[in-house]
Amino acid sequence: MMLHLVNLLTAILLLLGAGFALVGSIGLARLPDIFTRLHGPTKASTLGVGAILLASILFFSAREGLTLHEFLVSLFLFLSAPVSAHLIARAAIHRRCKSICGAPEDP
């Protein structure tokens, strides 16, 4: 019975993660400018990959015991995504890229 519950929760987390990753990818492709495009991969896709990693942790911990590989991948993902988005936004401001809501002010 416990194994079926783990499989059900894993499937739910995988579907949830895939849905968020899909929405983030569509946002990256469809949003109009660089500043709005940053929200797709940094918000929705990060949450989607996080849910997929949580499903992996749940699935393999129930079968083989606690695994730490997914924790390390999650840590790297949640630390690197905001930093890279910040650097991309700063580069876009420096290059004076156009925004749909007007040009950002220089710092």
Buried (B, 14 or more C-beta within 10 A) or exposed (E): EEEEEBEEBBEEBBEBBBBBBEBBBEBBEEBEEBBBBBBBBBBBBBBBBBBBBBBBBBBBBBEEEEBEEBEEBBEEBBEEBEEEBEEBBEEBBEEEBEBEEEEBEEE
